[in-house]
Amino acid sequence: MHCKSWVFSRNANAYDLVRADQPLPDALTPNAVRVHVKAISLNYRDIIAWRNLAGRQVDKRVPASDGAGEIVAVGSDVQQWKVGDRVAGCFFQTWQSGPFDLAHHKNDLGGTLDGMLQSVIDLPETGIVEIPPSLSFEQASTLPCAGLTAWYSLFTRGGLVADQTVLCIGTGGVSIFALQFATAIGARAIVLSSSDSKLERARVMGAWETINYREHPQWADEVWKLTDGHGVDHVVEVGGPGTLEQSMKCVAASGHIALIGVLTGFGAPNTSLFPLLARNVRLNGIYVGSRDKFIEMNAFIESKQIQPSIDQVFSFDDAPSAFEYLQSAKHFGKVVIALK
Ligand SMILES: NC(=O)c1ccc[n+]([C@@H]2O[C@H](COP(=O)([O-])OP(=O)(O)OC[C@H]3O[C@@H](n4cnc5c(N)ncnc54)[C@H](OP(=O)(O)O)[C@@H]3O)[C@@H](O)[C@H]2O)c1
């Protein structure tokens, strides 16, 4: 068997994507499984690596944390998996459960470890989960980072319950999962976007209210009005320094901000943090989530029959176009690459 793969290759300022197909290693270690990858999904994180926005060294690394496929071989000591099982890789290969530990930083797919943008990958038996039976491989490929980050933010760290309000910033991967999860338990999602047509799509998916953040750069005022002066109970903060001020202005007393993203850059927010104190707000830093929470999320997705929102599917050979498309931010939800 041959392994098709893409890798990052260093250029003057950032990275190119180049093909690096290779023969498979023969031996599977006793506790590993071999997965035929059927679909990969991209995250903004892959753009950060590709465009070298955070100065991370990823030369010769296979990109992408997120992928799903079918087990084609199991190591001699593997008990819990068999050939034919439908699985996804875990973003952190070592984070099984409990609180985050710094050691997991060295065990992230598509960052420190080779990721899923290859046709075959060997992973530890504890580094995969079964995918929800009702999902296609393409749909399931969206879960390991984007899905789990939204889940871990809202439920594990945030304690979201029905009737609360959730602010989803933008209509990218994490935010649309947050919309779907919130709606599925009877919470009310307010969605922000730069695009009215994307806001219309969000409404069709169950958004309670929508705001165009280009038309309303002070969108916190709009959120305040929509919630009758209560504010939102949870903010899915994927914007970072450029949106945190507005998020703090519209979070409810005793509310929760899940600090997730850096869409507006890596700098410091030019704003007072005082609203956090004055409102007794919880500010949780989020880094994806653990394997046991991935399993928990998958059970929820299956029970609620949630269908991940895929914008476009690219072929494996056309993977660079998928990166370009995600970078353009024209997408709604997820961008996927499929393998035959
Ligand atoms: N900490 C973690 O564990 C973790 C996990 C996953 C992702 N992240 C981070 O979370 C962020 C989102 O990731 P993703 O993969 O979901 O991104 P994505 O799919 O690329 O989402 C991009 C969308 O975000 C919206 N956006 C961009 N700039 C914005 C701004 N200034 N204000 C409001 N919305 C804006 C736009 O939506 P519209 O087109 O609708 O305007 C854009 O289409 C990234 O920074 C990523 O690195 C962190």
The ligand as an ORCA input file, in Angstrom:
! r2SCAN-3c Opt
* xyz 0 1
  N      -8.471     27.385     21.059
  C      -8.891     26.354     20.339
  O      -8.930     25.227     20.783
  C      -9.369     26.599     18.945
  C     -10.018     25.584     18.244
  C     -10.555     25.872     16.993
  C     -10.400     27.142     16.459
  N      -9.712     28.068     17.165
  C      -9.589     29.421     16.654
  O     -10.893     29.959     16.549
  C     -10.970     30.812     15.429
  C     -12.040     30.307     14.482
  O     -11.597     29.109     13.906
  P     -12.428     28.432     12.725
  O     -11.614     27.298     12.211
  O     -13.828     28.199     13.171
  O     -12.385     29.642     11.667
  P     -13.029     29.807     10.238
  O     -13.907     28.646      9.913
  O     -11.932     30.141      9.298
  O     -13.968     31.090     10.457
  C     -13.747     32.268      9.769
  C     -14.962     33.183      9.957
  O     -14.826     33.960     11.140
  C     -15.489     35.203     10.952
  N     -14.612     36.336     11.268
  C     -13.418     36.636     10.740
  N     -12.977     37.808     11.233
  C     -13.932     38.257     12.079
  C     -14.098     39.426     12.863
  N     -13.181     40.398     12.896
  N     -15.212     39.565     13.599
  C     -16.155     38.604     13.597
  N     -16.059     37.464     12.854
  C     -14.974     37.310     12.106
  C     -15.917     35.287      9.508
  O     -17.305     34.981      9.466
  P     -18.301     35.788      8.480
  O     -17.835     35.478      7.097
  O     -19.626     35.234      8.804
  O     -18.181     37.246      8.813
  C     -15.081     34.199      8.850
  O     -15.703     33.644      7.733
  C      -9.561     30.847     14.825
  O      -8.827     31.919     15.370
  C      -8.957     29.548     15.287
  O      -7.562     29.608     15.341
  C      -9.197     27.826     18.381
*
